[in-house]
Amino acid sequence: MMEDRAGTGMTPPPSRIQRILASDFLFDFRRAPLAMLAASIVAFLFLVALLAPLVAPTNPFDPASL
């Protein structure tokens, strides 16, 4: 029923990461300066949102902390 594929020279299909890195989308994205600028702004905003509790550790609406 199943054929023996040993020695037939078949290569395994590429992994998902390999397909993403070899895609035309990623190549075009890296070559577009406006897309890189937008991605860096979005990454900066995510970083600011993650670090916001360190910048302002107190609750501004808590009357006891005033």
N, C-alpha and C positions, 0 to 999 in steps of 0.2 A: 504494500500500500504506500508507505512512505519511501521515497528514494533516498539512497545514501548520497549525500552531497559532499562528502569528503573528497578533496582533490579536484573539485570542479572549478575552482578559481572564483567562486562567488564571494563577494565582499559583503559584510553586513551593512545594512542601511545606516546612513549618518544619524547621529543623535540629534536631539532637538537643539542643543546648544550649537553644534556644528552647523546645522541648517540656518540658525538665526545669524551666526557670524558670517556666513557665506551669502546671505541674502542681498538682493539688490536694494531693498529698503534701507538696510543699515548702511550700505555703501553710500547711497544717495543722501541719507540723513547726515552722515559725517562730512559730506562735501558741501552742504548747504549752510552758509554762515548764519542766516536768520533762524534756521531750525536749531542750530547749536546755541545761539543766544537765548532763544525761548526755553530750551531745555535747561540751560544753566540758571535762568531766572526761576523756573519752577523748582529746580533742585534747591536753590537758595531759600525759597519760601517754605519748602518742606523742612529744611534744616532750622530755620527760624521758628517754625511752629513746634518742632521737637524740643528746641532749647528754650522756649518761652518760659517754662516754670523756673529755670535757672536765672533768667533775667529779672523776672518779677515774681518772687516766691510768695508774696503776701496777696491776700484777697483785697482788691480795692474797694469792695462793697461791704467789708466787715467794719462796723463802727467801733468795735473794741480795739482794733489795731490803729485807729487814728489817734 
